[in-house]
Amino acid sequence: MSFILRWLDLRRQRRPVGLRPHGEVTVSAGCEDTATRVRRAVADVLGAHVTSDDGHTIEVAFGLVRSERLRCTLNSIDERQTQVRVEAVYAPGSPVPERSLPVDALLTALGNNEPAI
């Protein structure tokens, strides 16, 4: 039995497994208007730039190598509501914190439900 435990390496302490920092907010606007609002909030609130955008998934970078990135996924609930999921993405091997200030800031900016200017 000890051979199996050594082979599987079960005695060693494992890193905790958890989800990346994320959150969701429902925006009172159609998917297209919400995507515009997300792009504007990314630039105005976070000072980041969009690296990938297909209209339903918007990926954001802060410009530093191996830094935190954000992925915003838009799901249309109906013509007047869109659910936005914001998730932090880290480089492989990087420590993953429990909370992300950029995720919280973007969710707060999107959650006020003011019309896009």
Buried (B, 14 or more C-beta within 10 A) or exposed (E): EEEEEEEEEEEEEEEEEEEBBBBBBBBEBBBEBBBBBBBBBBEEBBEBEBEEBEEEEBBBBEEEEEEBBBBBBBBBEEEEBBBBBBBBBBEEEEEBEEEBEBBBBBBEBBBEEEEBE
